[in-house]
Amino acid sequence: MKGYKSAVINIVETIECDTCGLQAIKGEPEFYEFICVSHSCGYGSIHQDGQQMKIDLCQQCFADMCGDSLRFTESGKGDWDDYFESEKATDDFMIERNNIITQSRAVSGIKKHKSMDDDDLKD
């Protein structure tokens, strides 16, 4: 049996650009084009270690700020594996990623093998 408790959750219904003040209501096309960034500053950050930064920008302000630096990919061409095969991924990162995948597959194999053993015990 599961026990539950009531909880209040916040649902974003409107959003306002931190730069120009443009407001959009959920359901409007502009609402879904906002760029919302939340970042925890790390050790040595010029913005103070552990500081949480947030910014909500309409698509026009985002383009005005970052337009020259943005990279675009064709839809469907930028999947997860492509990211890891790009120049952004260092060799160390790729090795760690492959180790995690290998460990995950090993655990899945153990779980699958255990499930098969458990089924044998039921017979």
C-alpha positions in Angstrom: 0.0 0.0 0.0 1.2 3.5 -0.8 0.7 6.4 1.4 0.4 9.9 -0.1 0.6 13.4 1.2 -0.8 16.5 -0.4 1.7 18.8 -2.1 1.4 22.2 -3.7 3.3 22.6 -6.9 3.9 25.8 -8.9 3.1 25.8 -12.6 4.4 28.5 -14.8 1.5 30.3 -16.4 3.2 33.5 -17.6 6.7 34.5 -18.2 8.4 37.9 -18.5 11.6 38.8 -20.3 14.2 40.0 -17.8 15.6 42.4 -20.4 12.7 44.0 -22.3 9.7 43.1 -20.1 7.8 41.3 -22.8 5.2 39.1 -21.2 3.8 35.8 -22.6 1.0 33.6 -21.4 1.1 29.8 -21.5 -0.5 28.7 -24.7 0.8 31.6 -26.8 3.6 30.7 -29.3 6.0 33.2 -27.7 5.7 31.6 -24.3 7.3 28.4 -25.7 10.2 30.3 -27.3 11.5 31.9 -24.1 15.0 30.9 -23.1 15.2 30.2 -19.4 18.7 29.6 -18.0 19.5 28.4 -14.4 23.1 27.9 -13.5 25.0 27.0 -10.3 28.3 28.8 -10.2 31.2 26.5 -9.5 34.5 26.8 -7.7 36.5 29.8 -8.9 33.6 31.4 -10.7 33.7 35.2 -11.1 30.1 35.2 -10.0 30.8 33.7 -6.6 31.2 30.0 -5.8 27.8 28.4 -5.2 25.8 31.3 -6.4 22.6 30.4 -8.3 22.1 32.5 -11.5 18.8 32.7 -13.4 17.6 34.6 -16.4 14.5 34.5 -18.6 14.8 36.0 -22.1 12.4 36.3 -24.9 13.7 34.9 -28.2 14.5 38.4 -29.6 16.6 39.5 -26.6 18.3 36.2 -26.5 19.2 36.6 -30.2 20.3 40.2 -29.6 22.7 39.0 -26.8 23.9 35.8 -28.3 23.0 35.8 -31.9 26.6 35.9 -33.2 27.7 33.0 -31.0 24.8 30.6 -31.6 25.2 27.4 -33.5 22.3 25.8 -35.3 21.8 22.2 -36.4 19.2 20.6 -38.7 16.2 19.3 -36.8 16.8 15.6 -35.9 20.5 15.9 -36.6 21.6 17.0 -33.1 20.8 13.9 -31.1 22.6 12.8 -27.9 25.3 10.6 -29.5 26.1 13.4 -32.0 26.9 15.6 -29.1 29.4 13.2 -27.6 31.1 12.7 -31.0 31.5 16.4 -31.6 34.6 18.4 -30.9 33.2 19.5 -27.5 33.7 16.1 -25.9 37.3 15.5 -24.7 38.9 12.1 -24.7 38.7 11.9 -20.9 35.0 12.7 -21.1 34.4 10.0 -23.8 36.3 7.4 -21.8 34.2 8.2 -18.7 31.0 8.1 -20.7 31.9 4.7 -22.2 32.8 3.4 -18.7 29.4 4.5 -17.4 27.6 2.8 -20.3 29.6 -0.4 -19.8 28.8 -0.4 -16.0 25.2 0.2 -16.8 25.0 -2.7 -19.2 26.8 -4.9 -16.7 24.2 -4.0 -14.0 21.4 -4.6 -16.5 22.8 -8.0 -17.2 23.0 -8.8 -13.5 19.4 -7.7 -13.0 18.2 -9.7 -16.0 20.2 -12.8 -14.9 18.8 -12.4 -11.3 15.3 -12.1 -12.7 15.8 -15.3 -14.7 17.1 -17.1 -11.6 14.1 -15.9 -9.6 11.7 -17.2 -12.3 13.5 -20.6 -12.0 12.9 -20.7 -8.3 9.2 -20.2 -8.8 8.9 -23.4 -10.9 
